[in-house]
Each structure stands twice: as C-alpha cells, then as structure tokens.
Amino acid sequence: MSDDNVQLGQLRRIEGGFEGVLERQIAHDRDAVWRMLTEPQGLAQWLAPGSIELHTGGAVRIDFADSGTVIESTVLAIDPPRLLEYSWSSGNEPQRPLRWELNAAGNGTKLLLTVRVPAAEDAAKACAGFEGHLEMLVAALEGVPIKFPVDLFLKARRGYQQLLAT
C-alpha cells in the first residue's frame, strides 16, 4: 500500500529496464476475463478499440485515438484462456512486453500482468496507467464501464515513483 491507499504491484529494475507485476483477484470466471482481454467488444470497454489475432505471430492493433497512439504489434505467446503476451509498441519502438496470466481461483480469476519497460522510459507512469486500465477492466466485467480513473493513476504513479526511489 502507498500513502494514498492505492494497492500497488511490484516494480523492480531489471537488465535493460524495469519490470512491473500487477495482480488482481477478479470475481468472474477465467473465460469471461479472457474474452475481455481478447475480443474487440471487450477491449473497447476497458482499454481502447482494437483487435488481437489469437495465435502466435497474430496481429495486435489497439487504437488509443484520444492520445493519437496506435499499438501495432504481434502476439508473442498465447495459451487460451490462460496466457496472452504481446508488446504495447509499434514499428521501430523498443519492445514493451505485456504478459497476461489468468488462473482459476475459487469462483473467480487471479490475473497477473507483467509489464516490461525500457530503461529510458517512465516505468512508474506505465505501471500506473495499467493500474487504471485494470480498474476499468474490473468495472467492465461488472457491467458498469468507467472512464479512465485519472485520480487513481496519479496516486499510483506517486506510489510507483516512491518504490523506485527506495
């Protein structure tokens, strides 16, 4: 926990950059969570409009129209409905792998998101952004999609900056 009462994941320095590991216990079955991570109508509710071809090497396209950012990547690893990995990069940008792992946990799902960020980039900002999107994912699964939670993002970013400073 940070001073702002935001549950943070782990963030550590690794060779060539940073690795964040964010975790959520979600009160929905793994198949429902998988559909939100992989189907266009699901993605649009919590991340951005996009599509993912569900095979290794498949195209990933996610369009964050508000910021002008378009992710054009490929699936690096997939094992439905347990594992999905792709980079949230485009073109010649450095690789920024995202690894989504889903494990059945009681009547719900344990989601583990591993975010890798190059050394020259703001890892606290990246992890805080995904904290916001995970909040949006849970809300969408509950049937009440929300806009990006800027206050949560700002608190989480401060918390991750503190983790990196120690």
C-alpha positions in Angstrom: 0.0 0.0 0.0 1.1 3.5 -0.7 0.4 6.6 1.4 -2.6 7.3 -0.9 -4.2 3.9 0.0 -3.7 2.6 -3.5 -2.8 -1.1 -3.8 0.3 -1.2 -5.9 2.0 -4.1 -7.6 5.8 -4.7 -7.6 8.2 -2.7 -9.6 11.9 -3.5 -9.9 14.8 -2.7 -12.1 15.9 -5.5 -14.5 18.6 -5.6 -17.1 17.8 -3.0 -19.7 14.8 -1.5 -17.9 12.0 -2.2 -15.4 9.5 -4.9 -14.7 6.2 -4.3 -13.0 4.0 -7.1 -11.8 0.3 -6.1 -11.1 -2.2 -8.6 -9.6 -5.9 -8.7 -9.3 -8.4 -11.1 -7.8 -11.4 -10.9 -10.0 -14.9 -12.2 -9.1 -15.5 -13.5 -12.6 -14.5 -16.8 -14.2 -11.4 -17.1 -16.4 -13.3 -17.4 -19.6 -15.2 -14.1 -19.0 -11.9 -12.3 -18.2 -10.2 -13.9 -21.3 -13.0 -12.5 -23.5 -12.5 -9.0 -22.1 -8.7 -9.2 -22.9 -9.1 -10.6 -26.4 -12.4 -9.8 -28.0 -12.8 -6.4 -29.8 -16.1 -5.5 -28.0 -14.4 -6.3 -24.6 -11.2 -4.4 -25.4 -13.1 -1.3 -26.3 -14.8 -1.2 -22.8 -11.6 -1.0 -20.7 -8.6 -0.4 -22.9 -9.3 1.0 -26.4 -10.8 -0.1 -29.6 -8.7 -2.9 -31.1 -8.3 -6.4 -32.3 -6.0 -9.3 -31.5 -5.4 -12.3 -33.8 -5.3 -15.2 -31.3 -2.3 -17.1 -32.5 1.5 -16.7 -32.1 2.6 -14.1 -34.6 -1.0 -12.8 -34.9 -1.6 -9.0 -35.4 -2.3 -6.8 -32.4 -3.8 -3.4 -33.1 -5.1 -1.1 -30.4 -6.1 2.5 -31.2 -5.9 5.0 -28.4 -7.5 7.7 -30.5 -7.6 10.3 -27.7 -3.8 10.3 -27.4 -3.0 9.6 -31.0 -1.2 6.4 -30.0 -1.8 3.2 -32.1 -0.2 -0.1 -31.0 0.6 -2.3 -33.9 2.4 -5.4 -32.6 2.2 -9.2 -32.7 1.2 -11.9 -30.3 4.4 -13.3 -28.7 2.8 -16.1 -26.7 -0.7 -17.5 -26.3 -2.3 -20.4 -24.4 -6.1 -19.7 -24.2 -7.6 -18.9 -21.7 -4.5 -18.8 -19.5 -1.8 -16.7 -21.2 -1.5 -13.9 -23.7 1.7 -11.9 -24.4 2.3 -9.1 -26.8 4.2 -5.8 -26.9 2.5 -2.5 -26.5 4.8 -1.0 -29.0 4.6 0.0 -32.7 7.1 -0.1 -35.6 10.7 0.5 -34.5 9.9 1.4 -31.0 11.6 -0.5 -28.2 9.7 -3.7 -27.1 7.4 -3.3 -24.1 6.1 -6.8 -23.5 2.8 -7.3 -21.6 2.2 -10.7 -20.2 -1.4 -11.5 -19.1 -1.7 -14.7 -17.0 -5.1 -15.9 -15.8 -5.5 -18.6 -13.2 -8.7 -20.0 -11.8 -9.0 -19.1 -8.2 -12.1 -20.3 -6.3 -15.2 -18.8 -8.1 -13.0 -16.2 -9.8 -9.8 -15.5 -11.5 -6.3 -14.4 -10.4 -5.0 -12.0 -13.0 -1.2 -11.4 -13.1 0.0 -8.7 -15.5 3.7 -8.3 -16.1 4.8 -5.0 -17.7 8.3 -4.5 -19.1 9.5 -1.0 -19.8 12.8 0.1 -21.3 15.3 1.9 -19.0 14.9 5.3 -20.7 11.1 5.3 -20.1 8.9 6.2 -17.1 8.1 2.9 -15.5 6.0 4.5 -12.8 3.8 6.1 -15.4 3.5 2.9 -17.3 2.5 0.8 -14.3 0.1 3.5 -13.0 -1.5 3.6 -16.4 -2.1 -0.2 -16.3 -3.5 0.1 -12.7 -6.1 2.5 -14.2 -6.9 0.1 -17.0 -7.2 -2.8 -14.6 -9.7 -0.8 -12.6 -11.6 -0.2 -15.9 -11.4 -4.0 -16.7 -13.0 -4.9 -13.4 -15.7 -2.3 -13.8 -16.5 -3.5 -17.4 -16.7 -7.1 -16.1 -19.3 -5.9 -13.6 -21.3 -4.3 -16.4 -20.5 -0.7 -15.5 -17.8 0.5 -17.7 -16.0 3.7 -16.5 -13.7 6.3 -17.9 -10.0 6.2 -17.2 -9.6 6.9 -13.5 -7.2 9.8 -13.5 -7.1 10.2 -9.7 -6.1 6.6 -9.3 -3.5 7.0 -12.0 -1.9 10.0 -10.2 -1.9 8.3 -6.8 -0.5 5.1 -8.3 2.2 7.0 -10.2 3.4 8.7 -7.0 3.4 5.3 -5.2 5.5 3.6 -8.0 7.9 6.6 -8.0 8.4 6.0 -4.3 9.0 2.3 -4.9 11.7 3.2 -7.5 13.3 5.7 -5.1 14.0 3.1 -2.4 
